[in-house]
């Protein structure tokens, strides 16, 4: 249903003030809880995307689902010995035996993530996917913003309740029931997302799409027959699905983790995303571009999907310190026009030659939220050398990847200056985060978050100087 404005006479500044004043509090970190002010810049309108851009992003959801399925199959074949052994070795490196065994459980054999969120950097030629996230933040945050803009009569991609409806339908598909009973289990490590997930769960309940509860791991009650969640009033509700909002590297710190996993293994409850750390590795991009595996990807994905993903997955290399034979070189990696045989060849490159990003591959507290990311040409030569050496030294415990850096295109976005009450314009670069939900065999696009950071920032992420908003379709948009 199209949105109808409850405040049709507002100008740009008035719309900006309305959004700032009516966004639900407690969704995300705020500057001052007592005033309810948000910690980012507010724009009077959702970020505009051209119809062709939106169409391409809608297609991307099924492409990424196909990639996850092919990656999962490739890993399991490697683990069984019917595909090259180095594949499972790379994806398992640095993980304890318990995590590796979980990934290979027959119970989870075909399972892949049901929420898929790529980070798309908008470029002059389209966009690149810098990484994929299967336990993303922002779902409740985007849902609440979409509803707030709907009050102003402005439709967002996915609709006012696209995030809530798609999330609920996804979990209903997992459970095999229309109105699932769901516990969204949030660990202490992920506590920043508790507020927005509570808002999302409350909205799903209000829409009559199921019984959703956001809880701590301690609130889960185990029996031999089923898994339950203990509610605030002391009652216990049997669960159909446990949504795992905690990272696998944090498993030793999650109370009752073993009981939750036992229940999932024995089909007492459905768990998503599945406990498969190999599907959360950025090194999968390196495997996608590996020339020895090109025939596999083309065969599994089909020529069209493979070509589209080759166009958006940036060239990626695993930072591996092991020596290679004298006649060999690291494929497609050059330093000063010379093929790279040793990583030390990259250390003395000038800034203009360092179009790379260095980041931990996945199984680490540094691998999410831009914590461990280093943009090579934003560092001094000494800092770049130190970062590269640290990545090499961490190979056996926390593997790093080197990824080609693609600069985002410049965009201009209006925002509300809350000091003066005036509308100003930000010159920035944008990251798009579409949220796909797997329902049955296909993906549904629930919404798209745009984060526009000042143009001089090298890493685009949520910050006080950034504009953050859902996206809308508009002729002449990006």
Secondary structure, 3 states (H helix, E strand, C coil): CCCCCCCCCCCHHHHHHHHHHHCCCCCCCEEECCCCEECCECCCCCEEECHHHHHHHHHHHHHHHHHHHHHHHHHHHHHHCCCCHHHHHHHHCCCCHHHHHHHCCHHHCCCCCCEEEEEEEEECCEEEEEEEECCCCCHHHHHHHHHHHHHCCCCCCCCCCHHHHHHHHHHHHHHCCCCCEEEEEECCCCHHHHHHHHHHHHHHHHCCCCEEEEECHHHEEECCCCEEEECCCCCEEECCEEEEECCHHHHHHCCCHHHHHHHHHCCCCEEECCCCHHHHCCHHHHHHHCHHHHHHHHHHHCHHHHHHHHHHECCEEECCCCCCCCCCCCCCCEECCEECCCHHHHCCCCHHHCCEEEEECCCCCCCCCCCCCEEHHHCCHHHHHHHHHHHHHCCCCCCEEEEECCCCCEEEEEEEECCCCEEEEEEEEEEEEEEEEEECCEEEEEEEEEEEEECCCCCCCCCCCCEEEEEEECCCCC
